[in-house]
Amino acid sequence: MRRLAILAALLVASTGWPDNVVAADDGPVALQPVGPPLGDEPVLMIRHDGASLPTGTFIAQDKSKGVTWLFDLAHGRVRAIELPFNNGNHETAVNVDGTSLVSPHYETLGPGNDEGGGFYPGAEVSVVDLTTGNGHVLAAAAMPLGRPKPHGAHWMDNGDLLVTAQVANSLVRFTTPLKPDGGAVRVYSLQGTACGTPHLVSQIPGTNLAVSGCRCDNNRDDPVGCTGQLAVVDLDSGRTRVLPAGARAEGLTVTPAGEVWVGAMKDNTVTIFGFRGSERDLDRLEALAQLQVNAPLRLAYEPSTNSVGIVSFKSNAGDKVNFHRFDAASHMLRKQTTLVSARRGRINSEGLAAVNGVFITGGFDNQTLMIVDPVSLEVRVELLLPRCSLPPAYAAPTPMKECKGAECTGKNNWSGGICPATLRNPDDRRFIVLDGFGWSPRSIP
């Protein structure tokens, strides 16, 4: 224990860590980098209860630098993989056997661009081989949709890949085997329906039905008077159905019981859709219940507790709760809490994932990843990432409370400061902005 305390003191002294909260009793542990390090400081693990965690690799994305972070806590290792695009990669998805990770390229941000308002919409999907750490691009630009800002992704059980095409109001299916030029692609159009801006995508278990929350962000092809919807697509016939889901409906998860939980950010509601009767087909899906949850941004189903976790984006004044757990069968609230870093303050999250035994989330503005117990909602592990996903020679962070100049790309999603510009990333200079959480059963390559 004394050795860890000495290590903690040395790390704080050597890095000039800008935090004054005392670490957990078991002290911080620095993860060992695999490959070239990124960042001016080591990745520190505190409040760690690693013995009870699933083995394998935990995943988080820095969408401001186009970097996927891999954490193998069982072996105390970390690896940062630079994606083919230097920013604008938001969500991630890992295939069934944990060998491949994909991240759609949403946009490229330029000087002064707000997040979501990039000067160059994305059209491709980055693919990372988790057995080697190598990445390549799965091109979607050859499709007739142009540059549709793909955002969410979901691997089907048969190995096919579903991706949202936001500004084209469509879903795209890449069939196995995936090929760099896109290979065989099928487009499911939602044009002519009430769906606008399909953001995330998933599949209802045991069916051929894909679902997506349509948040209606005033894309050029959004329907007039568009409100939040749940889009349902029959992946065999291509037939579609759209159901009202509340204003800014985007976050969603599905349960083994065939229920679809959809969060409406602006309405502060979660609508639960399911099937009446034993048959699960397109025409039998309907709204079963509605919950009141403040600003529900992301949802995830956790199997060991048969529960649904929900993170709130930024709570309303007076409401500090930012994490909720509901029973998936009864729809009852079982636990809620406020996730706070031991060193870096409140966790404001834009992402949530779950595996068998934990929830995974993190702050978009404090470079902190949390692994959370699904019953108590206590933090088992907290990972403190460096402020900048850049080579050490460039990673000199400049903390700032507010930034309004051209160097403040993504300023509507501020992250606490700016990093130096590099040839790889000349424009989006925000501190690390965490998103795209996930897990693979495989260890870091």
Residue, then its C-alpha position, 0 to 999 in steps of 0.5 A: m500500500r505504501r508503494l502505491a501511495i508513493l507512486a501516487a505522489l510521484l505522478v501528481a508531482s511529475t504531471g502537475w495534475p490540476d486536481n486537489v481531491v484526495a485519491a481513493d485509499d488504494g491510490p492511483v495506478a498508471l496503466q502501461p501504454v501499448g504502442p506509442p503513448l498519446g497525451d501529456e500524462p499517464v492514464l490513471m486508474i483510481r477507485h479500482d475494484g478490478a477483480s470483479l470486472p469482466t476481463g477483456t477490453f473496455i473502449a472509449q472514443d475521443k471524437s475530438k481527435g479521432v482516437t479510439w482508446l482501449f483499456d485492458l484493466a486485467h493486465g494494466r494496459v492501455r492502447a490509443i489507436e488513431l482512426p483514419f479521420n482526425n475528428g468527428n468519429h462519434e459512436t462505436a460498435v463491436n461485433v459479436d465475437g469482439t474482433s472488430l470495432v467500427s466507428p462511423h465518420y460523422e463529420t470533419l470540423g473546421p475552425g470555429n465549427d460547432e459540433g454537428g455543424g462541420f464543414y465536411p459531412g462524413a460518409e465513411v466508416s472506420v473499421v479497427d481489427l481488434t486482434t491487431g489494432n490495425g484500421h481501415v476505411l469502409a467507404a460509403a461515399a460510392m452509395p447514391l446517398g452522397r455524404p449522409k453523416p453516418h452516426g450510429a452503428h450496430w452489428m447484426d448477429n449474422g455479421d452484417l453492419l447497420v449504419t444510420a445515414q442521418v441527413a439522407n434519412s436512411l439506414v444502410r446495411f453492409t453485408t458480410p464480408l465487409k469490403p473497403d469499397g463498401g461491397a454489397v450495400r442495401v439502403y433502407s429509405l425513410q424518406g416520405t415518412a415522419c422520421g427525420t435524422p435517424h441517429l442511433v440504430s439497433q435490432i430487436p432480438g429474435t426479429n428482422l426488425a431494425v429500430s432507430g430514434c429520429r431526433c428531427d434536427n432540421n436536416r435538409d430532408d427532414p419532414v415539415g413539422c418533424t417531431g421525434q419518432l421511432a422508425v422501425v424497418d423490416l430488414d427483409s422486405g424493406r417495409t417501414r413504420v414510424l411511431p411518435a416517441g417525443a421531441r428529440a428522440e434519439g437515445l435507445t436500447v432494446t431488451p431480450a423481451g423485445e422492448v424498445w426504450v426510446g429517450a426524448m431529450k426535450d420532452n424528458t420522457v422515455t417511451i417503451f415500445g413492445f409487442r402485444g401478444s406472442e408474435r414479433d412483427l412490424d405491425r404489432l409494435e406499439a407504445l406500452a408505457q412512458l417514464q419521466v426522466n430528465a434529459p435522457l440522452r443515452l440508454a443501455y440494457e444490462p443483462s445480469t440485472n435485467s435492467v436499463g441504465i439511462v444517463s441524463f445529458k445535463s440535468n435541469a437546475g436543482d436536479k443533480v441526478n445524472f444516472h438512473r437504473f430501471d427494472a426492464a420487466s416492471h419498468m420501475l425505478r430501482k436506483q438513481t445517483t449522481l456520478v462524480s469523479a473523485r478528482r474531476g467533478r460531475i460526469n456529464s455524459e454523452g454515451l453509455a454502454a453495458v456488458n454482463g456486470v457493469f455499465i460504462t460511461g464517461g464525461f464529455d468535458n472532464q476526460t474521465l471514464m467510469i465503470v459502474d456497478p449495475v446494482s448499487l451504481e457505485v463506481r468500481v473503476e475511474l480512469l483519468l485520461p490525459r487532456c489531449s490525445l496527441p503525441p507527448a511533444y504536442a500535448a500541452p493542454t491549456p485549460m479555459k473556462e470559455c472559448k469563443g475564437a476560431e480555435c474553439t471548434g466544437k464550442n457548443n460541446w465544450s471540453g475544458g480547454i484547447c490542445p496544440a494543433t498538429l498536422r493530423n489535427p489542425d482544427d479541432r483542438r478541444f480537450i478529449v471529448l469522450d463518447g462511443f463506449g463499449w467492450s470486447p472480450r478480447s485483450i489489447p493486441 
